[in-house]
Amino acid sequence: MSVSIAPSIKAEPYVRLRAWMLLEDGRGHRYFVGRCEDTRQSRISSAIRYFDADKRRGTTFSGRVYALSGEAGIDAETQRVLERWLELNRIVEWKDVSAELPGFIATSIPPVD
């Protein structure tokens, strides 16, 4: 299993995730984690800039738009990719904040350093 960089925003401006979760790191940054419906690859976004809870769609600081499909909960392969991503990014403190979705306001997140 390897972790790779996502296609450019121009090549892939929109991603629909299934088997997803919302992750918050120790600095308060939040990320989309899940399986891309089109490619079936596990995906972890850049930090979320804006999220519309009613539409279940958000934009990351990179400019990509993510939409959430179905219920929260990641699969085993995505969990393995997440563990590797956490290790590569030296993130030791994090939590699953998917349950906060109805009241989730990403604009309150501190900007990415």
N, C-alpha and C positions, 0 to 999 in steps of 0.2 A: 504494500500500500504506500502510495506516495502522495505528497501534498504539492500541488502546482498552482501557478497563478492563473486566475480566471481570464477568459478572453477579454479583449478590450471592450469598453463601453460602447463604442461604435459598432462592433461586431455583435454584441449581446447587451442591448440597453435594458432588457426586461427579463426577469427570471421568476417563474412560479415555483414555489417550494411546497413539497408535501413532506410528511414525516418530519416536522420542523420543531424548533424551539427558539426562544428569545434568550440570549445569554447576556449577562451583565458582568463586566470585569470589576476588579477592585477599585478602579478609578471612576466607575460609574458609566463607562461607555457600553453601549448595547449593540448587539450583532444578531443578524439572522443566521440560523444554522438549519440545514435540512437537505433534502434531496431535490435536485432540479427535475421538474417533470419532463422536460424535453430530452435531456441527456442522461438522466438517471444517475448522475454523479453527485456525490456529497459536496456541499457548498457551505462556506462560511464567508459572510459578507465583510466589507469594511464597516466601520462604525455607522450606526443609523443616525441620520440627520433629522428626518421627519417621518412620522408614522400616522396614518389615518386609520384609527381602530375600526370605524364603521365599514370601510372598504377593505380592511385587512391588507393594506398596501403601504409600502414605505420607500423612501429614497435614502440612500447611503451618502456619506461624504464623498465617495467616488463618483456619484451621480447615477448609479444604477438603481433601477426600480425593482423591488421585490414584492411579490404578492404571496400570501399564505393560503394554502388550499387544505381543506380537511382539518382534522384535529391536531393538537400539539402532541409531540412525542417523537423522538428520533429513533432510528433503527440501529442495529449493531454496527454496521459499516460506517454510518455517519458518526457514531460514538467513537470509533477508532480514529477516524479522520480528525475529529474534534480534539481528542487526547493528544494527537501528534501536533496539531495547530497550537494548542495551549503550550506544549513543550517548546516548540520553535519560537513562540512569541513571549516566552518566559512569564506566562500568566499562571500564577499559583492560586490567586483568590478570584473566584467567580461563582455565579449562581444562575440557576434557571429561573427566569422571571416570566415565563410564558403565562402563568396564571394571572398575571397583571394585565393581560391583553385588553380587556374592556376599558380600562382606564389609562392605558399606556400612552404617554406623551413624550415622544423622543426629543422634542425640541428643548426639554429641560436638561438634557445630557450635556456635560461639559464638552467643549470642543476638543477634538483630537489634537494632541501635542505634535 
